[in-house]
Amino acid sequence: MAKVGVIGAGFVGATAAYAMMLNGTCSEIVLIDRDEARAKAEAADIAHGAPLAKGVRAYAGDYPDLKDAALVVIAAGSNQKPGESRLNLLARNAAILASIVPEIVKVAPDAVVLLVSNPVDIMTSIARALHPTPSLVMGSGTILDSARFRQLIGERAGVNARYVHSYVMGEHGDSSVMCWSSALIAGMPVATFMRERKIPWDDKIMDAIAYDVRNAALSIIAGKHATYYGIGIAVNSLADAIINDRHAVYTASGSCAFDDVCLSLPRLIGRKGILETLMPPLNKDESVALSHSAQVLYDAQEGVLKDGKLVCL
């Protein structure tokens, strides 16, 4: 089994570590945080449950403890405030990231680096610019958005969301793209499935689902000040795909054809991170929306990255 490092022992990092322990995704988890007391407390809390679960070793450490890690999850950064867009987090989190990646590279140059900190797409672009092997760097992207999309479709259809196949692409944020044209239930387009069962379905309902997907995090933050369960499970799914070389397909954030931009597309995920991009056919509206999403990200990071190089740190 493998070692996983989690940098950032806040709600998201600790919950991701907890999910990996419960599922036995790895054999060893090291939590690293500038607040050493928090890292030690979270690691101890997780470790106390390990004998009743999968026996994963969890402990607090520092960067040298990342040696031989197969995966390093970066969940460090400032929390998203109520009503704040992910892109507004850029300035506060970019400097934090620039202090972390070189330390990872020193001790675990071959580890896959998974960005979770928001705005995750731009953080992924920055991390790729800082890493000597950019192909090892990926972001959690819209994996959770896609799960929310599936859950909302499944709820309306009366079908377990595991059997709804649909993707959210582009930015993990306001310009995300719901790919309705490739959304399927039992091999049928969602609209066909709904029509044959006389389930109400129209553009207004689709727009409402898209709105709920895009605003889910803000809604949760307004009620409980942070999101962590869903993303913790999502990180575990990606960790499992990487550590066990599953060749699983998730909408993860990585490079695309647009200059210096990272965004989410369906990716084949395995031991080395993103192995391949698997692009489904898009209709005209979706193609235009995806290009717009890439432009939004490009514009947002313009003062940070140029020609793959950091220009502000």
LINRA-V302816 format. One record per backbone hydrogen bond with DSSP energy under -1.0 kcal/mol. CO is the residue of the C=O (numbers start at 0). NH is the residue of the N-H. If there is no record, write none. Layout:
CO&NH  CO&NH
This chain:
1&26  1&27  2&69  2&70  3&29  4&72  5&31  6&74  9&13  10&14  11&15  12&16  13&17  14&18  15&19  16&20  17&21  18&22  19&24  26&56  27&3  28&58  29&5  30&60  31&7  33&35  34&38  35&39  36&40  37&41  38&42  39&43  40&44  41&45  42&46  43&47  45&48  48&51  49&52  49&54  56&28  58&30  61&64  62&65  63&66  65&68  69&111  70&4  71&113  72&6  73&115  73&116  80&83  85&88  86&89  88&92  89&93  92&96  93&97  96&99  96&100  99&103  100&104  101&105  103&107  107&110  111&71  112&137  113&73  114&139  118&122  119&123  120&124  121&125  122&126  123&127  124&128  125&129  126&130  132&135  133&136  135&112  137&114  138&252  139&142  141&145  142&146  143&147  144&148  145&149  146&150  147&151  148&152  149&153  150&154  151&155  152&156  153&157  153&158  159&162  160&163  164&183  166&178  168&176  169&263  170&172  172&175  176&168  177&179  179&182  182&189  183&164  184&187  187&184  188&192  189&193  190&194  191&195  192&196  193&198  194&197  201&205  202&206  203&207  204&208  205&209  206&210  207&211  208&212  209&213  210&214  214&218  215&219  216&220  217&221  218&222  219&223  220&224  227&231  228&232  229&233  230&234  231&235  232&236  233&237  234&238  235&239  236&240  237&241  238&242  239&243  240&245  247&268  249&251  249&266  251&264  252&138  253&262  257&260  262&253  263&169  265&277  266&249  267&274  268&246  268&247  269&272  272&269  275&267  282&286  283&287  284&288  285&289  286&290  287&291  288&292  289&293  290&294  291&295  292&296  293&297  294&298  295&299  296&300  300&303  300&304  303&310  305&308  308&305
